[in-house]
Structure formats: structure tokens, C-alpha cells
Amino acid sequence: MKATQAWLADFTWEIVTAQNAVLCAAKNALHKPTSDGHDTTMALWGQQHTQEMRLDEAVDLCRRCHRKAPFCFYNGNTFASIIALVIKKLSLQPEQAYIIRSLAGHIVAGVATDEEVRAFREFCDEMEA
């Protein structure tokens, strides 16, 4: 597997928005763009999601978009679910896939420890080897 690729290219802003709508509907939460973060996040995503990057850079883009809070609810879940779908496409053993998804989700949510970030970067470095 190529370490640098357009990991997020399939996820247009329309898909990101639809993912948030599904998550909100499941919890009867308001699905609505925020006035502060939506437009800047949409622009950032539009500029970068099709670019080739390392997997850890794709995770970081999802983290930055989550932090901008483009939607009223479930921003972290929206971007964590997108990166989980990306990781699902990797040919990993089930146990390793679970760990890598968990690490990526923690990074996107902004709750990863330094050790978790380091472990995820090491995994990405191994992809290049």
C-alpha cells in the first residue's frame, strides 16, 4: 500500500454533511451548520481533502475540521467516522485495525495521549518502509 495517497478524496463536503446528518438523526439532534465554523471548514476540506498526504496527515485534517465545529452537533463523530472508513480499506488484521481506528479516533477527537500519537505515527512510518 502506498503511504502517501489521496486518502480522503472520496469524501466530498456533501458526504461529510450527509454523515453528520445521519449521526444527528440517530440521536434526534439538530443537524445544522454553525455560523462560525461551517464555511471555513468547508473551504479547508475543499482545498485539502483531494490532496495526496500521509495517513497521519489525513487524520490531522479531520482533527482540524472537528475543532472548527462546522455543525451544531457530532463534529468529532463525523470526522472520526470518515477516517474509520478510510482505515477500514487497509488490509489489516482485525486486532490491528481496531487499534489503528481507535488511535485515529482519539487523535481526531483531540483526546489522544502523546503515546497514542507516537504509536499512530510509527504505524504510518511503517507504511512507508
Secondary structure, 3 states (H helix, E strand, C coil): CCCEECCCCCCCHHHHHHHHHHHHHHCCCCCCECCCCHHHHHHHHHHHCCCCEEHHHHHHHHHHHHHHCCECCCHHHHHHHHHHHHHHCCCCCHHHHHHHHHHHHHHHHCCCCHHHHHHHHHHHHHHHC
